[in-house]
Amino acid sequence: MKKPTVKKPKRARKAKRSVKTGTAPGSLIYVGEQKVERVKAQLIRYNEDDFEEDRDLSFDKPVANMLRDSHVQWINLHGIHDVDLIQRIGANFDIDKLILEDLLDTTQRPKVEEFPNCLFFTLKSIVDIEGTDFQIEQISFILTENSVISLQEKPADIFENIRERLRNKAGLVRLRTADYLLFLLLDAVIDQYFVILDEYDSLLEELQEEIVTRPQDDTLVRTEKLKRSLVLLRKSVNPLKDTVSLMNHGNMRFLNDDFLKYYSDLKDSALEVIESVDAYRQMVEALENLYLSQLSQKNNDTMQVLTVIATIFIPLTFVAGIYGMNFEYMPELQWKYSYPVFWGIMIIVTAIMIRYFRRKGWF
């Protein structure tokens, strides 16, 4: 059986916020992993009857002004490192520069802010899931009256299923407003956490079986890696719960009160993820303790065997030591049966001690 492997979550070189030192509030400076690839933007505009899609949006025209009545507009960006493009988006939708500054900073703590013309929040999502290996990205959302702008730090796409629902007119999304689309996007973000949790669940079962039946030399190392990745996951999902909780309180202009039940469901899902992560962390600690306990027991068993062997040889060494002395007169040495008697004594003493130790259950 193949032993379970734990990969360390991929983490890019940590971005340095020091690049913003001394700059004025609202200064648009990208803080994050340096990239050179082109930022891609997609536009979907729809209502119950109409559907339009532009998979390579350029922002050469004022996109915000092209929105017709009763339509919902969704703009999604893959990459946020193009400061000029972010500025053009801000100009298109009259977005406050403080918002643009926050979404360009990948070290930003997740937050929710309501502005006169939009609702803005940023959080952490997990992408590129391969077994228990994953990456963490910043993802930001801007909700206006009829538009949703989602900005993903990395090219991985977790929203394709929502696009297919829009294209195929599946479900209620084509009948609902922009804040319902936002709910679906947030739901997709949380779903990624459940995907990785399923992987952890399987891995923990395999690790438990391995520790109980055939612990390996690197079992403890892999268990420790698993614990660290769970800590990283916990740090990512906890702000998501706080964000959804704030939205669930209501009194936000751009969220329809009729849809608050959906955001309550998101909050419950986020809490479930947190509880699962905490439970898995406790399981990992229990597995570590089990492994160390078994290792200690194994060492004790080894020491017990060595102690029994050493104890058996104590009287044998004593007898051999006596007859190895250089005394001038030792009558037994002249007796023709002295050698077989000596071995007989050795064997009898050994047999008696082995029988005694066995009755005590020492080996």
Long-range contacts (C-beta under 8 A, 24 or more apart in sequence): 3-206, 3-210, 3-216, 4-203, 4-206, 4-207, 4-210, 4-222, 5-131, 5-222, 6-132, 6-203, 6-222, 6-223, 6-225, 6-226, 6-229, 7-130, 7-131, 7-132, 7-133, 7-225, 8-133, 8-225, 8-228, 8-229, 9-133, 9-134, 9-135, 9-136, 9-229, 9-232, 10-128, 10-133, 10-134, 10-135, 11-135, 11-136, 12-135, 14-107, 15-106, 15-107, 17-105, 17-107, 20-105, 25-98, 25-101, 26-96, 26-97, 26-98, 26-100, 26-101, 27-101, 28-83, 28-86, 28-87, 28-97, 28-100, 28-101, 28-104, 29-83, 29-101, 29-104, 29-105, 30-80, 30-81, 30-83, 30-104, 30-105, 31-104, 31-105, 31-106, 31-107, 32-80, 32-81, 32-104, 32-105, 32-106, 32-107, 32-138, 32-153, 33-106, 33-153, 34-81, 35-79, 35-81, 37-79, 37-155, 38-79, 38-82, 39-77, 39-78, 39-79, 39-80, 39-81, 39-82, 39-85, 40-77, 40-78, 40-79, 40-155, 41-75, 41-76, 41-77, 41-78, 41-85, 42-75, 42-76, 43-73, 43-74, 43-75, 44-73, 44-74, 44-76, 44-163, 44-166, 45-71, 45-72, 45-73, 45-74, 46-71, 46-72, 46-74, 46-166, 46-174, 47-71, 47-72, 47-174, 48-174, 48-175, 51-166, 51-167, 51-169, 51-174, 53-163, 53-167, 59-85, 59-88, 59-89, 59-92, 62-92, 63-92, 63-93, 64-92, 64-93, 64-94, 64-147, 67-146, 67-147, 71-146, 72-146, 72-147, 72-148, 72-176, 72-177, 72-178, 72-181, 73-146, 73-147, 73-148, 73-178, 74-147, 74-148, 74-149, 74-150, 74-166, 74-178, 74-181, 75-147, 75-148, 75-149, 75-150, 76-149, 76-150, 76-151, 76-152, 76-159, 77-149, 77-150, 77-151, 77-152, 78-152, 78-154, 78-155, 78-157, 79-152, 79-153, 79-154, 79-155, 80-104, 80-106, 80-138, 80-140, 80-151, 80-152, 80-153, 89-149, 93-117, 93-118, 93-142, 93-144, 93-147, 93-149, 95-142, 99-142, 102-140, 103-138, 103-140, 103-142, 103-151, 106-138, 106-153, 108-138, 109-239, 110-239, 110-240, 110-242, 110-243, 111-243, 112-243, 112-246, 112-247, 114-252, 114-253, 114-254, 117-144, 118-142, 118-143, 118-144, 118-254, 119-143, 119-252, 119-253, 119-254, 119-255, 121-243, 121-247, 123-189, 123-239, 123-240, 123-243, 124-236, 124-237, 124-239, 124-240, 125-152, 125-158, 125-189, 125-192, 125-236, 126-192, 126-193, 126-196, 126-233, 126-236, 127-154, 127-156, 127-158, 127-192, 128-154, 128-156, 129-192, 129-195, 129-196, 129-199, 131-199, 131-203, 132-196, 132-199, 132-200, 132-203, 132-226, 132-229, 134-196, 136-232, 136-236, 139-189, 141-182, 141-185, 141-186, 143-178, 143-179, 143-182, 143-254, 143-255, 144-178, 144-254, 145-178, 145-254, 146-177, 146-178, 147-178, 148-178, 148-181, 148-182, 148-185, 150-185, 158-188, 158-189, 158-191, 158-192, 159-185, 159-188, 161-188, 162-188, 176-259, 177-256, 178-254, 179-254, 179-255, 179-256, 179-259, 180-256, 180-259, 180-262, 183-259, 183-262, 183-263, 183-266, 186-244, 186-263, 186-266, 187-266, 187-269, 189-240, 190-240, 190-266, 190-269, 190-270, 190-273, 193-233, 193-237, 193-273, 194-269, 194-273, 196-233, 197-273, 197-276, 197-277, 197-280, 200-226, 200-230, 200-280, 201-280, 204-280, 204-283, 204-284, 204-287, 207-287, 208-283, 208-287, 208-290, 211-287, 211-290, 211-291, 211-294, 212-290, 215-291, 215-294, 215-295, 219-291, 220-288, 220-291, 220-292, 223-284, 223-287, 223-288, 223-291, 224-288, 226-284, 227-281, 227-284, 227-285, 227-288, 230-277, 230-280, 230-281, 230-284, 231-281, 233-277, 234-274, 234-277, 234-278, 234-281, 237-270, 237-273, 237-274, 237-277, 238-274, 240-270, 241-267, 241-270, 241-271, 241-273, 241-274, 244-270, 304-362, 304-363, 305-363, 308-357, 308-362, 308-363, 311-353, 311-357, 312-350, 312-353, 312-354, 315-349, 315-353, 316-346, 316-349, 316-350, 319-345, 319-346, 319-349
